[in-house]
């Protein structure tokens, strides 16, 4: 597949890029090289390669949720400029 300057102009329009004439020429050359590289990749035999989302097998490594004691509420609220019995007090943002 080959790209023309008109193809690159259309893509730049869709991407909302304002390219000058010399930039369009440069972009056309670069995109033709990229597409030719992708064409080379399409020549590879992938019949025995299973579809995958990642090149390496990935697994989640989340830690188990374990309940444990939290910080002491009184200690956490000790330096608060305004507070009530259990929370920080802050100015209203959305009104009353």
C-alpha positions in Angstrom: 0.0 0.0 0.0 1.3 3.4 -0.9 0.2 6.8 0.4 -0.2 9.9 -1.7 0.2 13.5 -0.6 -3.6 13.7 -0.8 -4.0 10.9 1.7 -1.7 12.6 4.1 -3.6 15.9 3.6 -6.8 14.1 4.5 -5.3 12.5 7.6 -3.9 15.8 8.7 -7.3 17.4 8.2 -9.0 14.7 10.3 -6.4 15.1 13.0 -6.9 18.9 12.9 -3.2 19.5 12.0 -2.2 22.6 10.1 0.7 21.4 8.0 2.7 23.6 5.7 3.6 22.4 2.2 7.1 21.3 3.2 5.7 19.6 6.3 3.2 17.7 4.2 6.1 16.5 2.0 8.1 15.4 5.0 5.1 13.7 6.6 4.2 11.9 3.4 7.8 10.5 3.1 7.8 9.4 6.8 4.3 7.8 6.6 5.2 5.9 3.4 8.2 4.4 5.2 6.1 3.4 8.2 3.5 1.8 6.0 6.1 -0.1 4.0 7.5 -1.4 7.3 4.1 -2.6 8.3 3.8 -4.3 4.9 7.0 -6.2 5.7 5.5 -7.4 8.9 2.4 -8.7 7.1 4.7 -11.1 5.1 5.5 -13.1 8.3 3.7 -16.4 8.7 1.6 -16.1 11.8 -0.6 -19.2 11.3 0.7 -20.9 14.4 0.7 -17.8 16.6 -2.3 -17.5 18.9 -3.9 -14.1 19.3 -2.8 -12.3 22.4 -3.2 -9.0 24.2 0.4 -8.8 25.4 3.6 -10.1 24.1 4.4 -11.6 27.5 2.1 -13.5 29.7 0.8 -11.1 32.4 -1.0 -11.8 35.7 -2.3 -9.4 38.3 -0.1 -9.2 41.4 -2.6 -7.6 43.8 -2.1 -8.3 47.5 -5.0 -9.9 49.3 -7.3 -7.6 51.2 -6.6 -8.1 54.8 -8.4 -6.1 57.6 -5.9 -4.5 60.0 -6.0 -1.8 62.6 -6.0 1.8 61.3 -4.4 4.9 62.7 -5.9 6.3 65.9 -8.7 8.8 65.0 -7.8 11.2 67.8 -4.1 11.2 66.7 -5.1 11.9 63.1 -7.5 14.8 64.1 -5.1 16.3 66.7 -3.6 18.9 64.3 -6.8 19.7 62.3 -7.7 23.4 62.5 -11.4 22.5 62.5 -13.0 19.2 63.4 -15.9 17.6 65.0 -16.0 14.3 66.9 -15.0 12.2 63.9 -14.2 14.3 60.8 -12.2 17.2 59.5 -14.3 20.3 59.0 -13.8 22.2 55.7 -15.6 25.2 54.1 -18.6 24.3 52.0 -17.7 24.1 48.3 -21.2 23.6 46.8 -23.1 25.9 49.2 -25.2 25.1 52.2 
